[in-house]
Amino acid sequence: MGDVRQVEPKRKLEVPPPPGLPFGPLSKPRVDSPTAEASQIEKGEPQCFEFLVFKEVRRYLSAREITAFEKLVFPYLKSKPNPQKSPYIPPEERRNDLNTLKKAQEKGRSEPLEKKINYIRAKIFEALLSTLMELYWMPNEVFITETSELDDWLNGADAVLETKSLLAIIDFTSQRDKEALHRKIEKIFNRIDSGNLGQLRYFESQFARRMLPPLRMIPSVIVGLSQANIETLLDLYFRKDTKAIQNHWVKYAIAEEILKQVEFFKRYINNPHRKNYRPDVAQRMSAAYDNLGKSIQRLITLNPSQEEKEMTAARGRPDTVYQLIMQAVI
């Protein structure tokens, strides 16, 4: 999905880079070397919820899951934005935000063991897809940027698709639960009804290389994939099968998920009978989604007939989560 242009590489790679992605100085290293193991992790443990839960449930995870967390998730945790460093949020507001986060995470720590194990598996999925989207399926001028714990927990932002002219919030899911998906869609509807779309309070841009002021009017989309296909992609990643990753049908499935949601949420935005409808605000929100759709289309550099052929092939693949999303946004 897109030509790989010669720009500064985005992170240290464990697997061979796509053609055109050079080795060199790192702008924001996130992926440890292939020898990174638990002993390395112990040297600089991040005191964040994800890592504390990982330590708690580690003995219940497979060796493969542990390795995946260490190589994919841990580097993201180390580079998460620190809300305390925001020059834009007054100290009292930061304290209130952090107290709200603490209460939410305390509730999370009291969840049953099975939920916490699934939470860690979800984090592996998020980190894997973020890595593959950024390094293999998008041009070099596109980043999939990690979010602060506050924006993840309180604003539902698992990651941000970032270009020089666009931000889009990504909510990842691997749940084969129609009701859970509808709750995610309902949250986006509620943001639309509020007139603000998505927001980020503590976002650190990889282009600006600094934390930005609080942001609003950010379109949100759901990116989903079933556990079986996650395992397939993880296997390709560990085998360092660059060619198979680059040409994998999932990149077209993700593009179609996003494009269908752009049209779906635009229809809701422009419905004059929805809650709090205002034509001027609706126009701004619709334009934000329209910009996202056009950007995703530009990232697919196949000719139109080939693009349709690849997307048609992706539709026929057995992925229950993809099918749930596509059915929900018709």
C-alpha positions, 0 to 999 in steps of 0.5 A: 500500500504505497511506495516506500520513499527515501526518508529517515527510517522510523524505528529499528527493525527486527526484520528486513526492511521493505525495499527503499527503507534504509538502515541508519540513524533512528528517529524514534527507536521502538523495536528492540534487537532480536536478542532482547529478552526479559533480562533487558526489560528488567533494566528499564521497566516502565511503571505503566499499567500494561507492564504491571499486568504483563508481569502479573500474568506472564506465567500464564502466557505462552513463550511465543506471547512473552517474546511478542510482548517483549519485542513488540509491546515493550518498546512502545511502552518505553516511548509513550508520551509523559503527560507530566511534560505537557506545557499546554495543560495546567498542573491542576488539570494534569493532576485531575486527569492522572487521578481519573486514570488511576481510578480506571486502572485500579478497576482494571487491576481488579478484573478477573485473571482471564480478562487481564490475560486477554488484555495483554494479548490485545496489546500484542495485537495492537503493537503488531498491526501498528508495526506492520501498518507503519513499516510495510503497508504505508509509505514512509511519510506515514506514522502509526504513533503510540498514544499516552495512557491517558488518551488510550484509557480516557479517549479510546485512542489505541494509536494514531495514524499520522501524516503531515496533514492528517491525524486519525484515531485508531481503535483496534479490536480482535473481538468476535462480539457483535455487541462489543463492536456496536459499543465501539461504534456507539462511542464514535456516534456520541463523539459526533453528537458532541460536535468534537469527534475524537480528541487527544490531550497528550499527543506527541507527534513524530513529525513535530517531535514534541507534544502538541496542544490538546487536539479535537475534531479527529476522525476515529475508525475501528481496525479489526482482525481475528485472532487466527489471522493475527497468529498468521501475521505474527508467525510471518513477522517472527520468520522475517518473511518480508515479502509475504508481509508486504503482499499480505491481503490484510493490508487491503482489508484494513484499507477497506475497513477504513474507507467503508467507515469513512462513508458510514460515519459521514452519513451519520454526521450529515443526518439532520435528524441525529442528536445536536445536528448543526450544519456548520459543525457537520460540515467540518466533521464530514470534511475531517472524515473525507480527508481521511478517506482521500488520504487512504485512497492515495496510500493505495498506489495500485491502479484502480482495477488492480486495487478493486481486484485485491480488495475483492480478494480480501473480502473472500478471506475467512476473517470473522472480525473483518466481516463483522465490521463490514456488515456493521457499517453497510 
